[in-house]
Amino acid sequence: MATCEHVRSLPVEDPAPRTPQGCQECLETGTRWVHLRLCLGCGHVGCCDSSPMRHASAHFKDEGHPVVRSFEPGEDWRWCFADELIV
């Protein structure tokens, strides 16, 4: 897999998800999601870009935390929004 500078600066352990039951903003507003992403910078759980609200991408734009991992059972891939790479 490709690497990027953002992955090298991540903590060894993934942060605890702030809302393990689903997308933080969707839960607050009652909207739905397709798949979930965990921000590896702070533990924010947001919905993917296939979801209507795209909260994981919005979190990157608002907070600048570039790397997420899939928060779906059985998936362990990571995505860097800044470099647009699977890492």
C-alpha positions, 0 to 999 in steps of 0.5 A: 500500500502507498504511504503518506506523511500523514500516516507516519504521524498517527498514534500507534493506537486508534482513538476511541470512537466518540459515537460507536453507534454511528455517524455523530452528526447523522445521529444528532439530526436523524439523517441516515448513512451508508458506511462509516469512517473513524477519524484517526486524529480524534475519534470522530465517526462520520458517514462516507461520501456515498452517504447523503451528508458526507460527514467524514469529508466535512470533518476533514475540511473543518478540522484538517484531520486527514486520515480515516479508517473504515468503521465497518465490521471486517474492514481495516483499510485507511484513507488519506483525504489530503493525499487522496490515497488508500494507506 
